[in-house]
Amino acid sequence: MKFVGCGGHSYRNVYPTFQYAPIDLVAVCDFDLEKARAYARQFGAKTAYSDYRDMLTKENLDAVFVVTSYEREDGEPQSTKIVLDVLEAGLHVWIEKPQSGKPDNIREMMALSEQKNRYVFVGYKKAFSPAYVKAKELMDQDDFGSLTSCSVRYPESLPPLEKRRDGSRMRRFLDHYVHPASILYALAGPIHSMRRLRDRRRGATITLIDFVNGAIGAMHLTAGQSGMSPLERVELIGEGSNLVVDNGIYVTYYRPGKRGKYGRTAGFIPDEIDMAPLTWSPEFSLGQLYNKNIFTLGYAQEILYFCDCVLNQSPPEYCNLEMALEMAKIYQGFLCTDDEEIIINPRSPL
């Protein structure tokens, strides 16, 4: 394996996962060769490069990890061109989110990936976060029923309409919107249409969503909230049950049940234990893997999954280019006029 990118994010959250994965880090690359050499020493790579194209031609590799920044001119992720070059070299690719915000760029990657029979995995960590994995497991139980509605909140500001075609102005939004969007996609599936309201003071938005499977939802981007507040809250409603994920780590499942008779019930705790809510939360006293940031947030799990795909020659079913295309189409929806209905995907029959 080789790594392109030696920034602070990769140092904190990606390189450290390799100690838990079947990875032999052969080489690292950064425009700043001294930084690349420092990372090579720190994480055990044999060679450092300042040009990833040299690394592609000189090293014997299976896959490439790409964690880069953005182009200054148009705000497009630098990884877009790198992915095409890596695929052309016949290698698998793991790229950190966000993907390109342009659907045609994703389609170009998809075509080359299929032609070269090589995989592209996009690092949507939320899909592998233990809290959301548990939520999906609970949703698949018979007593949850079908998903009927859902909501996700996350702090982000959408620039005014006249600035949304300026990639440099949209860079932060492109970087952050994928977190709530990928949560919704992982738990509720593809979106049929979306319609948005925007606050003019801080750029907060509420986007009403109609999913392909018939469920409805809302993405609340809470620009203006306190920096001391937890970032995210997700609620999923089934048929007689619901579940909540708070702050990405606290899961509460409200199982099917009924309140006592109105005006006649003295106790709020039901006699039937099987109606009591179930809760899960980590403890932070023991030196467990689940207390490490890279496991709690899903970084380690997504990289282990990518390694399994490469070693078993099995295309990724999650966080693949199909999901990246969905994220890009949603991003394009945010570029449109507020209060306009945007069709993302055709609706499937119920």
C-alpha positions as CSV (number, residue, x, y, z in Angstrom):
1,M,0.0,0.0,0.0
2,K,1.1,3.6,-0.5
3,F,-0.3,6.9,0.9
4,V,-0.8,10.2,-0.9
5,G,-1.2,13.1,1.5
6,C,0.6,14.1,4.8
7,G,-1.8,16.5,6.4
8,G,-3.1,16.8,10.0
9,H,-6.3,14.8,9.4
10,S,-4.4,11.8,8.0
11,Y,-1.9,12.0,10.8
12,R,-4.6,11.9,13.5
13,N,-7.2,9.6,12.0
14,V,-6.0,7.5,9.0
15,Y,-2.4,6.5,9.4
16,P,-3.0,5.3,13.0
17,T,-5.6,2.8,11.8
18,F,-2.9,0.9,9.8
19,Q,-1.6,-0.8,13.0
20,Y,-4.9,-2.7,13.1
21,A,-5.2,-3.6,9.4
22,P,-3.3,-6.0,7.1
23,I,-1.3,-3.2,5.5
24,D,2.3,-2.9,4.6
25,L,2.9,0.8,4.1
26,V,5.4,0.8,1.3
27,A,5.7,4.6,0.6
28,V,4.1,8.0,1.4
29,C,3.9,11.1,-0.8
30,D,3.4,14.8,-0.3
31,F,4.2,17.9,-2.2
32,D,6.5,18.7,0.7
33,L,9.2,16.0,0.6
34,E,10.5,16.7,4.1
35,K,7.0,16.2,5.5
36,A,6.6,13.0,3.5
37,R,10.0,11.8,4.9
38,A,8.8,12.6,8.5
39,Y,5.6,10.7,8.0
40,A,7.5,7.8,6.5
41,R,9.7,7.6,9.7
42,Q,6.7,8.0,11.9
43,F,4.5,5.3,10.3
44,G,7.1,2.9,9.1
45,A,7.1,3.4,5.3
46,K,10.3,2.6,3.4
47,T,10.2,5.4,0.9
48,A,9.0,9.0,0.6
49,Y,8.0,10.9,-2.6
50,S,7.0,14.4,-3.6
51,D,5.3,13.3,-6.9
52,Y,2.7,10.5,-6.6
53,R,3.2,9.6,-10.3
54,D,6.8,8.7,-9.6
55,M,5.6,6.4,-6.8
56,L,3.1,4.8,-9.1
57,T,5.7,3.8,-11.6
58,K,8.5,2.9,-9.2
59,E,6.8,0.9,-6.5
60,N,5.1,-2.5,-6.5
61,L,1.7,-1.8,-5.0
62,D,-1.8,-3.2,-4.5
63,A,-3.7,-0.1,-3.4
64,V,-3.3,3.6,-2.7
65,F,-4.8,5.7,0.1
66,V,-5.5,9.3,-0.9
67,V,-6.1,12.1,1.7
68,T,-5.7,15.5,0.1
69,S,-7.0,19.0,0.1
70,Y,-8.8,21.1,-2.5
71,E,-7.9,22.9,-5.7
72,R,-7.6,26.6,-5.1
73,E,-9.3,27.6,-8.3
74,D,-12.6,25.7,-8.3
75,G,-12.7,24.1,-4.8
76,E,-12.7,20.6,-6.4
77,P,-11.0,17.9,-4.2
78,Q,-7.4,17.2,-5.4
79,S,-8.2,13.5,-5.2
80,T,-10.4,13.6,-8.3
81,K,-7.5,13.6,-10.8
82,I,-5.3,11.4,-8.5
83,V,-8.0,8.7,-8.4
84,L,-8.1,8.5,-12.2
85,D,-4.3,8.2,-12.4
86,V,-4.2,5.5,-9.8
87,L,-6.9,3.5,-11.5
88,E,-5.1,3.9,-14.8
89,A,-2.0,2.4,-13.1
90,G,-4.2,-0.7,-12.3
91,L,-4.5,-0.1,-8.5
92,H,-7.3,-0.1,-6.0
93,V,-8.1,3.3,-4.3
94,W,-9.3,4.4,-0.9
95,I,-10.1,8.1,-0.9
96,E,-11.2,10.3,2.1
97,K,-14.4,12.1,1.7
98,P,-15.6,14.3,0.2
99,Q,-15.8,12.9,-3.3
100,S,-16.1,15.3,-6.2
101,G,-19.2,17.5,-6.1
102,K,-19.7,16.9,-9.9
103,P,-21.6,13.8,-10.9
104,D,-19.8,13.6,-14.2
105,N,-16.5,13.3,-12.5
106,I,-17.8,10.3,-10.4
107,R,-19.2,8.7,-13.6
108,E,-15.7,9.0,-15.2
109,M,-14.3,7.2,-12.1
110,M,-16.9,4.5,-12.4
111,A,-16.2,3.8,-16.0
112,L,-12.5,3.6,-15.5
113,S,-13.0,1.5,-12.3
114,E,-15.0,-1.0,-14.3
115,Q,-12.6,-1.0,-17.2
116,K,-9.6,-1.7,-15.0
117,N,-11.5,-4.0,-12.6
118,R,-10.3,-2.0,-9.7
119,Y,-12.2,-0.7,-6.7
120,V,-12.7,2.8,-5.4
121,F,-13.8,3.2,-1.8
122,V,-14.8,6.6,-0.3
123,G,-14.3,7.2,3.4
124,Y,-17.8,7.9,4.6
125,K,-16.9,7.0,8.2
126,K,-20.5,7.4,9.5
127,A,-21.6,4.3,7.6
128,F,-19.1,2.3,9.8
129,S,-19.6,4.1,13.1
130,P,-20.7,1.5,15.7
131,A,-23.7,3.6,16.7
132,Y,-25.1,3.8,13.2
133,V,-24.2,0.2,12.5
134,K,-26.3,-0.7,15.5
135,A,-29.1,1.6,14.4
136,K,-29.2,-0.2,11.0
137,E,-29.3,-3.6,12.8
138,L,-32.2,-2.5,14.9
139,M,-34.1,-1.1,11.9
140,D,-33.8,-4.5,10.2
141,Q,-35.6,-6.3,13.1
142,D,-39.2,-7.3,12.5
143,D,-40.5,-5.3,15.5
144,F,-39.2,-2.0,14.1
145,G,-41.2,-2.4,10.9
146,S,-40.5,-0.3,7.8
147,L,-38.9,3.0,8.1
148,T,-41.6,5.7,7.8
149,S,-39.8,8.9,8.7
150,C,-36.4,10.1,9.9
151,S,-34.4,13.3,10.7
152,V,-30.8,14.2,11.1
153,R,-29.3,17.5,12.4
154,Y,-25.8,18.7,11.9
155,P,-24.2,22.2,12.1
156,E,-23.4,23.6,8.7
157,S,-24.1,26.9,6.8
158,L,-25.2,27.0,3.2
159,P,-23.9,30.1,1.4
160,P,-26.4,32.4,-0.4
161,L,-27.5,31.4,-3.9
162,E,-25.2,33.9,-5.6
163,K,-22.1,32.3,-4.1
164,R,-23.0,28.6,-4.6
165,R,-21.3,28.3,-8.0
166,D,-18.0,29.6,-6.6
167,G,-16.2,26.4,-5.6
168,S,-13.9,28.2,-3.2
169,R,-16.9,29.6,-1.3
170,M,-18.5,26.1,-1.2
171,R,-15.4,24.2,-0.1
172,R,-16.5,24.0,3.6
173,F,-20.0,22.9,2.7
174,L,-18.7,20.3,0.3
175,D,-16.4,19.0,3.1
176,H,-19.1,18.8,5.7
177,Y,-22.6,18.1,4.2
178,V,-21.5,14.5,3.4
179,H,-21.8,13.6,7.1
180,P,-25.5,14.0,7.5
181,A,-26.1,13.0,3.9
182,S,-24.2,9.8,4.2
183,I,-26.0,8.9,7.5
184,L,-29.4,9.3,5.7
185,Y,-28.2,7.3,2.7
186,A,-26.8,4.5,4.9
187,L,-30.0,4.2,7.0
188,A,-32.8,5.3,4.7
189,G,-31.4,4.6,1.2
190,P,-31.5,6.7,-2.0
191,I,-33.4,10.0,-2.1
192,H,-36.2,10.6,-4.6
193,S,-36.6,14.4,-4.2
194,M,-35.6,17.2,-1.8
195,R,-37.0,20.7,-1.1
196,R,-35.2,23.3,1.1
197,L,-35.8,26.3,3.3
198,R,-32.9,28.5,4.3
199,D,-32.4,31.0,7.1
200,R,-30.9,34.3,5.6
201,R,-29.0,35.3,8.8
202,R,-26.7,32.3,9.4
203,G,-27.4,30.0,6.4
204,A,-29.2,27.3,8.4
205,T,-31.4,25.0,6.3
206,I,-34.1,22.5,6.7
207,T,-34.3,20.1,3.7
208,L,-37.5,18.0,3.4
209,I,-36.7,14.7,1.8
210,D,-38.8,12.1,0.0
211,F,-36.9,8.8,-0.2
212,V,-37.2,6.3,-3.1
213,N,-38.6,3.7,-0.7
214,G,-41.5,5.9,0.3
215,A,-40.2,7.1,3.7
216,I,-39.9,10.9,4.4
217,G,-37.2,12.8,6.2
218,A,-35.6,16.0,7.1
219,M,-31.9,17.2,7.1
220,H,-31.6,20.1,9.5
221,L,-28.3,21.9,9.1
222,T,-28.1,24.0,12.3
223,A,-25.8,26.9,11.5
224,G,-26.0,29.3,14.4
225,Q,-26.0,26.6,17.2
226,S,-23.5,26.9,20.1
227,G,-20.0,25.5,19.5
228,M,-20.5,23.7,22.9
229,S,-23.4,21.7,21.6
230,P,-23.1,18.1,20.4
231,L,-22.9,18.1,16.6
232,E,-25.5,15.5,15.5
233,R,-28.7,13.9,16.4
234,V,-30.5,11.2,14.3
235,E,-34.1,9.9,14.8
236,L,-35.6,7.0,12.9
237,I,-39.3,6.2,13.1
238,G,-40.7,2.7,12.2
239,E,-44.1,1.3,12.7
240,G,-44.8,1.4,16.4
241,S,-41.2,1.9,17.4
242,N,-38.4,4.4,17.0
243,L,-34.7,4.9,17.8
244,V,-32.4,7.9,18.5
245,V,-28.7,8.3,18.0
246,D,-27.3,11.2,20.0
247,N,-23.8,12.7,19.5
248,G,-22.8,9.7,17.4
249,I,-22.4,7.4,20.4
250,Y,-25.6,7.1,22.4
251,V,-28.2,4.7,20.9
252,T,-31.7,4.4,22.4
253,Y,-34.3,2.0,21.0
254,Y,-37.9,2.6,21.9
255,R,-39.5,-0.8,21.4
256,P,-43.1,-1.3,20.6
257,G,-45.3,-0.6,23.6
258,K,-48.3,1.4,24.9
259,R,-48.7,3.9,27.7
260,G,-51.1,3.2,30.5
261,K,-54.7,4.4,30.4
262,Y,-55.0,8.2,30.2
263,G,-55.8,9.8,33.6
264,R,-55.6,6.4,35.4
265,T,-52.0,5.4,35.3
266,A,-49.9,6.3,38.4
267,G,-46.5,4.8,37.3
268,F,-44.5,5.8,34.3
269,I,-42.5,2.5,34.2
270,P,-44.4,-0.3,32.5
271,D,-44.8,-3.7,34.2
272,E,-43.9,-5.5,30.9
273,I,-40.1,-5.5,30.7
274,D,-40.1,-6.1,27.0
275,M,-41.6,-2.6,26.4
276,A,-38.8,-0.8,28.2
277,P,-36.4,1.2,26.0
278,L,-33.0,-0.3,25.3
279,T,-29.9,2.0,25.4
280,W,-26.2,1.6,24.5
281,S,-23.4,3.9,25.2
282,P,-19.6,3.5,25.6
283,E,-17.7,3.7,28.8
284,F,-14.5,5.7,28.8
285,S,-12.6,4.2,31.7
286,L,-11.0,1.1,30.1
287,G,-8.4,1.0,27.4
288,Q,-10.6,-0.7,24.9
289,L,-10.5,-0.3,21.2
290,Y,-14.0,1.1,21.2
291,N,-12.8,4.0,23.3
292,K,-10.3,5.1,20.6
293,N,-11.5,7.9,18.4
294,I,-10.6,5.9,15.2
295,F,-13.0,3.1,16.3
296,T,-15.8,5.2,17.8
297,L,-16.0,7.3,14.6
298,G,-15.6,4.4,12.2
299,Y,-12.2,5.1,10.6
300,A,-10.6,1.8,11.5
301,Q,-13.7,-0.2,10.5
302,E,-13.9,1.3,7.1
303,I,-10.2,0.7,6.4
304,L,-10.5,-2.9,7.6
305,Y,-13.5,-3.3,5.2
306,F,-11.5,-1.9,2.3
307,C,-8.6,-4.3,3.0
308,D,-11.0,-7.2,3.1
309,C,-12.4,-6.1,-0.3
310,V,-8.9,-5.9,-1.9
311,L,-7.6,-9.2,-0.3
312,N,-10.8,-11.1,-1.2
313,Q,-11.2,-9.5,-4.7
314,S,-14.7,-8.4,-3.7
315,P,-16.1,-5.0,-4.8
316,P,-17.2,-2.8,-1.9
317,E,-20.9,-2.9,-1.2
318,Y,-20.8,0.2,1.0
319,C,-19.1,3.6,0.5
320,N,-18.4,2.8,-3.2
321,L,-18.7,5.0,-6.2
322,E,-22.4,4.4,-6.5
323,M,-22.8,6.1,-3.0
324,A,-20.3,8.8,-4.1
325,L,-22.6,9.5,-7.1
326,E,-25.6,9.8,-4.8
327,M,-23.7,12.3,-2.6
328,A,-22.7,14.4,-5.6
329,K,-26.3,14.5,-6.8
330,I,-27.4,15.7,-3.4
331,Y,-24.7,18.3,-3.4
332,Q,-25.9,19.6,-6.7
333,G,-29.3,19.9,-5.2
334,F,-28.0,22.3,-2.6
335,L,-26.7,24.5,-5.4
336,C,-30.2,25.1,-6.7
337,T,-32.7,27.8,-5.8
338,D,-34.1,27.6,-2.3
339,D,-37.6,26.1,-2.1
340,E,-37.2,24.4,-5.5
341,E,-38.1,20.7,-5.6
342,I,-35.1,18.8,-6.8
343,I,-35.4,15.3,-8.2
344,I,-32.4,13.1,-7.3
345,N,-33.6,9.7,-8.3
346,P,-36.7,8.2,-9.9
347,R,-39.2,6.7,-7.5
348,S,-39.5,2.9,-7.2
349,P,-42.9,1.4,-6.9
350,L,-44.1,0.7,-3.4
